[in-house]
Amino acid sequence: MIFPRKILAISLVIIFVGVLVFFLFLNKKSESPEGDSLQGFSEQAQKVEEIPLSVKVVPAQKGDLVIKLKSPGEAVTDRRITMKAEVAGVIKSLNVEEGLHVKKGALLLEINDEEYRLRLEKVEALRLQHLSELFLEKKFAEPDKEPSASELGKISKAKEDYEKTARAFAKGLISGEEYERATRNYEFALIEAGGKKEEIREAALTQAEVDVKIAQMNLKKTKIRAPFSGIITGIKVHPHENVNPGTELFALVNISRIKVEAKVLESEIGKMKVARDVDLRFSAYPGRVFKGRVKAISPIVNPQDKTCKVVIDVPNPKEEIKPGMHAEVEIAAEIYKDRLLIPQEAVLVRAGKKLAFVVEEGVAKWRYIEVELENKDYAEVLDGIKEGEMVIVEGHFTLAHDARVRIVK
């Protein structure tokens, strides 16, 4: 009986020792570095979840929603003229070169004026002679016989021919020889009529005064000046070259303001209004937007392509836009006043519904929104967002409802 008791006692001791060892092992495991790291990781993960995400916001606010109409266009200028010679002669000086900027009134070209100065001196001397003769005629006047009806008819016809010829000569339509021939015919008619010497002298003086004015005009035309400020282009002559009236010399163009002619479909022309704002883009300047305004709308529709021309005025102070450049035009066609607007960047679509995030006390809240009108930049919100609320426009693509956020600029 003694032997089984010993076995039982030994067994109890072994069990006790085993339990003691088990508890000691558990205690050491709980105090091990691995246990500490797992607990620290859990706390760190919780802290990461609490770090606010950076977002950018803008206020929802009321404004005008502009619906724009796109159209192709081409830059043109109506301030371009071809300079031509008005008198014949040899070019004495050519003060221009291609692309030269000139001011209004600048001397561009000069024709040798010696012949025209001599002509002016000659007709001025003749005018003084007639003036002197008229003075003497009045001082020592004698009774004159009246000219006959036939003589008066000749005088009238000669005077009419002379005045017509003088006007044509002043416009450069006839030669100087034709003008002088008409002048002599008039003088002969007056002389042949006899009598009324004083009237004859006065008529001769009048002719001389006209001759002086014409000579002065021709002398002035030997110097060609810029009628407006602009750029020289298309030079066709050289110094010392002989030119005639009508010879093309060069072109003068001003592009400080440019016109863009856009083509708008007949169905859209009713939306066009003068003075509406226009955005223009040119392939020569990618990424840049030039501003203009509708200046005129053509009353005629092109029967071939059913479009109407819309003329747009565009400031061009740096002369970057050149005539002939192609433009992509966006014209303000419809303007809806006083609408609640948010940027298109704020609008998201999830599960087929439009929503936007707003920030409330540092927390992102998503709102389902009802959108009415919109353009490429803004959307009109009818419901879901109130005026003044801050809507998120950046950093919200993976954002969750009630996520903490930090607003950055």
C-alpha positions as CSV (number, residue, x, y, z in Angstrom):
1,M,0.0,0.0,0.0
2,I,3.0,2.2,0.6
3,F,4.1,2.1,-3.0
4,P,0.9,3.5,-4.7
5,R,0.9,6.4,-2.3
6,K,4.4,7.3,-3.3
7,I,3.4,7.2,-6.9
8,L,0.5,9.5,-6.2
9,A,2.6,12.0,-4.4
10,I,5.2,12.1,-7.1
11,S,2.5,12.6,-9.7
12,L,1.0,15.6,-7.7
13,V,4.5,17.1,-7.5
14,I,5.0,16.7,-11.2
15,I,1.7,18.3,-12.0
16,F,2.3,21.2,-9.7
17,V,5.8,21.9,-11.2
18,G,4.3,21.7,-14.7
19,V,1.6,24.2,-13.9
20,L,4.2,26.5,-12.3
21,V,6.4,26.3,-15.3
22,F,3.5,27.0,-17.6
23,F,2.5,30.2,-15.8
24,L,6.2,31.3,-15.7
25,F,6.4,30.8,-19.5
26,L,3.3,32.8,-20.1
27,N,4.5,35.6,-17.9
28,K,7.8,35.8,-19.8
29,K,6.1,35.8,-23.2
30,S,3.9,38.7,-22.2
31,E,6.9,40.7,-21.2
32,S,8.9,39.8,-24.3
33,P,10.0,42.6,-26.9
34,E,7.8,40.9,-29.5
35,G,4.7,41.5,-27.5
36,D,5.7,45.2,-27.0
37,S,6.2,45.7,-30.8
38,L,2.8,44.3,-31.7
39,Q,1.1,46.5,-29.2
40,G,3.1,49.6,-30.5
41,F,2.2,48.8,-34.1
42,S,-1.5,48.7,-33.2
43,E,-1.2,52.1,-31.5
44,Q,0.8,53.6,-34.4
45,A,-1.8,52.3,-36.9
46,Q,-4.5,54.0,-34.9
47,K,-2.5,57.3,-34.9
48,V,-2.0,57.0,-38.8
49,E,-5.8,56.8,-39.2
50,E,-6.2,60.0,-37.2
51,I,-3.8,62.1,-39.4
52,P,-5.9,64.6,-41.4
53,L,-5.6,64.5,-45.2
54,S,-4.6,67.7,-47.1
55,V,-7.3,69.2,-49.3
56,K,-8.0,72.4,-51.2
57,V,-11.3,74.1,-51.0
58,V,-13.3,77.0,-52.6
59,P,-16.6,78.5,-51.5
60,A,-19.8,77.7,-53.3
61,Q,-21.0,81.1,-54.5
62,K,-23.5,82.8,-56.8
63,G,-22.4,84.2,-60.2
64,D,-23.1,84.2,-63.9
65,L,-22.9,80.9,-65.7
66,V,-21.7,81.5,-69.3
67,I,-22.4,78.9,-72.0
68,K,-19.8,79.4,-74.8
69,L,-20.0,78.6,-78.4
70,K,-17.0,77.3,-80.2
71,S,-16.1,78.3,-83.8
72,P,-13.1,78.5,-86.1
73,G,-11.7,81.9,-87.0
74,E,-9.0,83.8,-88.8
75,A,-7.0,86.9,-87.8
76,V,-7.3,89.8,-90.3
77,T,-6.6,93.5,-90.3
78,D,-8.4,96.4,-92.0
79,R,-5.6,98.8,-91.3
80,R,-3.4,97.9,-94.3
81,I,-2.8,100.1,-97.3
82,T,-0.6,99.9,-100.4
83,M,1.4,103.1,-100.7
84,K,1.7,104.3,-104.3
85,A,3.6,107.1,-106.1
86,E,1.3,110.1,-107.0
87,V,3.9,111.9,-109.2
88,A,6.6,110.7,-111.7
89,G,10.2,111.0,-110.9
90,V,13.4,109.3,-109.6
91,I,13.4,108.0,-106.0
92,K,15.8,110.2,-104.2
93,S,15.7,108.4,-100.8
94,L,14.0,105.3,-99.5
95,N,13.8,105.3,-95.7
96,V,12.1,102.0,-95.1
97,E,13.0,98.3,-94.7
98,E,10.9,95.2,-94.3
99,G,9.4,95.0,-90.8
100,L,10.3,98.5,-89.8
101,H,8.0,100.2,-87.3
102,V,7.2,103.8,-88.3
103,K,5.2,106.6,-86.6
104,K,2.4,108.6,-88.2
105,G,3.9,111.4,-90.3
106,A,7.3,109.8,-90.7
107,L,9.0,110.5,-94.1
108,L,9.1,107.1,-95.9
109,L,10.2,107.9,-99.5
110,E,11.3,111.1,-101.3
111,I,11.2,111.6,-105.1
112,N,13.6,114.1,-106.7
113,D,11.6,117.4,-106.5
114,E,13.8,119.7,-108.6
115,E,11.4,119.7,-111.6
116,Y,8.4,120.3,-109.3
117,R,10.2,123.2,-107.6
118,L,10.9,124.9,-110.9
119,R,7.4,124.4,-112.0
120,L,6.1,126.1,-108.8
121,E,8.5,129.0,-109.3
122,K,7.3,129.4,-112.9
123,V,3.6,129.5,-112.1
124,E,4.2,131.8,-109.1
125,A,6.0,134.3,-111.3
126,L,3.1,134.1,-113.8
127,R,0.6,134.7,-111.0
128,L,2.6,137.8,-109.9
129,Q,2.6,139.1,-113.5
130,H,-1.2,138.7,-113.8
131,L,-1.7,140.4,-110.4
132,S,0.5,143.3,-111.5
133,E,-1.3,143.7,-114.9
134,L,-4.7,143.6,-113.1
135,F,-3.6,146.4,-110.8
136,L,-2.4,148.6,-113.7
137,E,-5.6,147.8,-115.6
138,K,-7.8,149.0,-112.8
139,K,-5.7,152.1,-112.3
140,F,-5.8,153.2,-115.9
141,A,-9.1,151.6,-116.9
142,E,-10.9,152.7,-120.1
143,P,-14.5,151.9,-121.1
144,D,-14.7,148.4,-122.7
145,K,-17.0,147.3,-125.3
146,E,-19.4,144.5,-124.4
147,P,-18.5,141.0,-125.9
148,S,-21.1,139.6,-128.3
149,A,-23.2,136.6,-127.5
150,S,-21.0,134.4,-129.6
151,E,-17.9,135.6,-127.8
152,L,-19.6,135.0,-124.4
153,G,-20.5,131.4,-125.5
154,K,-16.8,130.7,-126.5
155,I,-15.6,132.1,-123.1
156,S,-18.1,130.0,-121.2
157,K,-17.2,126.9,-123.1
158,A,-13.5,127.5,-122.7
159,K,-13.9,128.2,-119.0
160,E,-16.0,125.0,-118.5
161,D,-13.3,122.9,-120.3
162,Y,-10.6,124.5,-118.3
163,E,-12.2,123.9,-114.9
164,K,-13.0,120.3,-115.8
165,T,-9.4,119.7,-117.0
166,A,-8.0,121.4,-113.8
167,R,-10.0,119.0,-111.6
168,A,-8.8,116.0,-113.6
169,F,-5.2,117.1,-113.5
170,A,-5.4,117.6,-109.7
171,K,-6.5,114.0,-109.4
172,G,-3.7,112.8,-111.6
173,L,-6.1,111.6,-114.3
174,I,-4.5,113.6,-117.2
175,S,-1.1,114.8,-118.2
176,G,0.3,118.3,-117.6
177,E,0.3,118.9,-121.4
178,E,-3.5,118.5,-121.6
179,Y,-3.9,120.8,-118.7
180,E,-1.7,123.6,-120.2
181,R,-3.6,123.2,-123.5
182,A,-6.9,123.8,-121.8
183,T,-5.5,126.8,-120.0
184,R,-4.3,128.4,-123.3
185,N,-7.6,127.8,-125.0
186,Y,-9.4,129.6,-122.1
187,E,-6.9,132.5,-122.3
188,F,-7.3,132.8,-126.1
189,A,-11.1,132.8,-125.8
190,L,-10.9,135.7,-123.3
191,I,-8.5,137.6,-125.5
192,E,-10.5,137.1,-128.7
193,A,-13.6,138.4,-127.0
194,G,-12.0,141.8,-126.5
195,G,-13.4,144.4,-124.1
196,K,-13.9,143.8,-120.4
197,K,-10.1,143.7,-120.0
198,E,-10.5,143.8,-116.3
199,E,-12.5,140.6,-116.2
200,I,-9.9,139.0,-118.5
201,R,-7.1,140.0,-116.2
202,E,-9.0,138.6,-113.2
203,A,-9.7,135.3,-115.0
204,A,-6.0,135.0,-115.9
205,L,-5.1,135.7,-112.3
206,T,-7.5,133.1,-111.1
207,Q,-6.0,130.5,-113.4
208,A,-2.5,131.4,-112.3
209,E,-3.5,131.0,-108.6
210,V,-4.9,127.5,-109.5
211,D,-1.7,126.7,-111.2
212,V,0.3,127.7,-108.1
213,K,-1.9,125.4,-105.9
214,I,-1.5,122.5,-108.2
215,A,2.3,123.0,-108.4
216,Q,2.4,123.1,-104.6
217,M,0.4,119.9,-104.3
218,N,2.6,118.1,-106.8
219,L,5.7,119.3,-104.9
220,K,4.2,118.0,-101.7
221,K,3.5,114.6,-103.3
222,T,7.2,114.1,-103.9
223,K,7.5,113.3,-100.1
224,I,5.5,110.2,-99.0
225,R,4.7,110.1,-95.3
226,A,3.1,107.5,-93.1
227,P,-0.7,108.2,-92.9
228,F,-0.7,106.2,-89.6
229,S,1.7,104.3,-87.3
230,G,2.4,100.8,-88.5
231,I,4.9,98.3,-90.0
232,I,6.4,98.4,-93.4
233,T,6.1,95.2,-95.6
234,G,6.2,94.2,-99.2
235,I,8.7,96.7,-100.5
236,K,8.7,96.8,-104.3
237,V,11.1,99.6,-105.3
238,H,14.7,100.6,-104.8
239,P,16.6,103.9,-104.5
240,H,17.2,105.8,-107.8
241,E,14.4,103.9,-109.5
242,N,12.2,105.8,-111.8
243,V,8.5,105.7,-110.8
244,N,5.2,106.9,-112.4
245,P,1.9,107.9,-110.8
246,G,0.3,104.7,-109.5
247,T,3.5,102.7,-109.1
248,E,3.2,100.4,-106.0
249,L,5.9,101.2,-103.5
250,F,5.3,99.1,-100.3
251,A,2.5,98.3,-97.8
252,L,1.9,99.8,-94.4
253,V,0.0,97.7,-91.9
254,N,-1.1,98.3,-88.3
255,I,-1.7,95.3,-86.1
256,S,-1.9,96.9,-82.6
257,R,-5.5,95.8,-82.8
258,I,-6.6,92.7,-84.8
259,K,-9.9,91.5,-86.0
260,V,-10.8,87.8,-85.9
261,E,-13.5,86.7,-88.3
262,A,-15.4,83.7,-86.9
263,K,-17.9,81.5,-88.7
264,V,-21.0,80.8,-86.7
265,L,-23.7,78.3,-87.9
266,E,-27.0,79.8,-89.0
267,S,-28.8,77.9,-86.2
268,E,-26.6,79.5,-83.5
269,I,-26.5,83.1,-84.8
270,G,-29.5,84.1,-82.7
271,K,-27.4,83.6,-79.6
272,M,-24.7,86.1,-80.8
273,K,-24.7,89.6,-79.2
274,V,-22.4,92.6,-79.9
275,A,-19.9,93.4,-77.0
276,R,-20.0,89.8,-75.7
277,D,-16.7,88.4,-74.4
278,V,-14.6,86.0,-76.5
279,D,-11.7,83.7,-75.7
280,L,-9.3,83.0,-78.5
281,R,-6.5,80.4,-78.8
282,F,-3.8,80.3,-81.4
283,S,-1.7,77.3,-82.3
284,A,1.4,79.5,-82.2
285,Y,0.9,80.1,-78.5
286,P,-0.2,76.8,-76.9
287,G,-1.8,77.2,-73.5
288,R,-2.5,80.9,-73.8
289,V,-5.9,82.5,-74.0
290,F,-6.3,85.9,-75.7
291,K,-9.4,88.1,-74.9
292,G,-11.6,89.9,-77.3
293,R,-15.1,91.2,-77.8
294,V,-17.8,90.8,-80.5
295,K,-17.7,93.9,-82.7
296,A,-20.1,93.1,-85.5
297,I,-22.4,90.4,-86.7
298,S,-22.9,90.1,-90.5
299,P,-26.5,90.4,-91.7
300,I,-25.8,87.8,-94.5
301,V,-25.6,84.0,-94.2
302,N,-23.2,82.3,-96.6
303,P,-25.4,80.0,-98.8
304,Q,-22.6,77.5,-99.3
305,D,-21.8,76.5,-95.7
306,K,-24.8,78.2,-93.9
307,T,-22.6,80.2,-91.6
308,C,-22.6,83.8,-90.6
309,K,-19.5,86.0,-90.1
310,V,-18.9,87.3,-86.6
311,V,-16.2,90.0,-86.3
312,I,-14.2,90.0,-83.1
313,D,-12.0,92.9,-81.9
314,V,-8.8,91.8,-80.2
315,P,-6.2,94.0,-78.5
316,N,-2.7,93.1,-79.8
317,P,-0.3,95.5,-78.1
318,K,2.7,93.2,-78.5
319,E,1.8,92.4,-82.1
320,E,1.9,88.7,-81.4
321,I,-1.1,87.9,-83.4
322,K,-0.4,88.1,-87.2
323,P,-3.0,88.5,-90.0
324,G,-3.8,85.1,-91.4
325,M,-3.3,83.1,-88.2
326,H,-6.0,80.5,-87.4
327,A,-7.9,80.8,-84.2
328,E,-10.1,78.6,-82.0
329,V,-12.9,80.9,-80.8
330,E,-15.1,80.6,-77.8
331,I,-17.9,83.2,-77.8
332,A,-20.2,83.9,-74.8
333,A,-23.5,82.8,-76.3
334,E,-25.8,82.4,-73.3
335,I,-25.5,84.0,-69.9
336,Y,-27.5,82.8,-66.9
337,K,-27.5,85.3,-64.1
338,D,-27.2,84.7,-60.3
339,R,-26.7,81.0,-60.2
340,L,-25.1,78.9,-57.3
341,L,-21.9,77.6,-58.8
342,I,-19.2,75.2,-57.9
343,P,-16.1,74.3,-59.9
344,Q,-16.3,71.2,-62.1
345,E,-13.2,69.8,-60.2
346,A,-15.5,69.5,-57.1
347,V,-18.0,67.3,-58.8
348,L,-17.6,63.5,-58.4
349,V,-19.6,60.6,-59.7
350,R,-20.1,57.5,-57.5
351,A,-22.6,54.7,-58.2
352,G,-24.0,56.9,-61.0
353,K,-24.8,59.8,-58.8
354,K,-23.1,63.2,-58.6
355,L,-21.7,64.3,-55.3
356,A,-19.3,66.8,-53.8
357,F,-17.4,67.0,-50.5
358,V,-17.8,69.9,-48.2
359,V,-15.7,70.6,-45.1
360,E,-17.5,70.9,-41.7
361,E,-15.3,71.5,-38.6
362,G,-12.3,69.7,-40.1
363,V,-14.3,66.7,-41.4
364,A,-15.1,65.9,-45.0
365,K,-18.8,65.3,-45.6
366,W,-20.1,64.1,-48.9
367,R,-23.3,65.5,-50.3
368,Y,-25.4,64.2,-53.2
369,I,-26.1,67.2,-55.4
370,E,-28.5,68.1,-58.1
371,V,-26.8,69.8,-61.1
372,E,-28.7,71.8,-63.7
373,L,-26.7,73.9,-66.2
374,E,-23.0,73.5,-66.6
375,N,-20.0,74.5,-68.7
376,K,-16.5,73.2,-68.8
377,D,-15.5,75.3,-65.7
378,Y,-18.6,75.4,-63.5
379,A,-21.7,73.5,-62.6
380,E,-25.0,75.0,-61.3
381,V,-26.1,73.4,-58.1
382,L,-29.9,73.3,-57.4
383,D,-29.8,71.2,-54.2
384,G,-27.3,69.6,-51.8
385,I,-24.9,72.5,-51.2
386,K,-25.6,76.0,-49.8
387,E,-24.0,79.3,-50.7
388,G,-20.8,79.9,-48.8
389,E,-20.0,76.2,-47.9
390,M,-16.5,75.2,-48.6
391,V,-16.3,72.5,-51.3
392,I,-13.2,70.3,-51.8
393,V,-11.6,70.6,-55.3
394,E,-8.4,68.8,-54.7
395,G,-7.4,65.7,-52.7
396,H,-10.9,64.2,-52.6
397,F,-10.8,61.4,-55.2
398,T,-10.1,58.7,-52.5
399,L,-11.7,60.6,-49.6
400,A,-14.2,58.8,-47.3
401,H,-17.2,60.3,-45.6
402,D,-16.3,61.8,-42.1
403,A,-12.5,61.7,-42.9
404,R,-10.5,64.3,-41.1
405,V,-9.0,66.9,-43.5
406,R,-6.6,69.8,-43.3
407,I,-7.2,72.7,-45.7
408,V,-4.2,73.9,-47.6
409,K,-3.8,76.8,-50.0
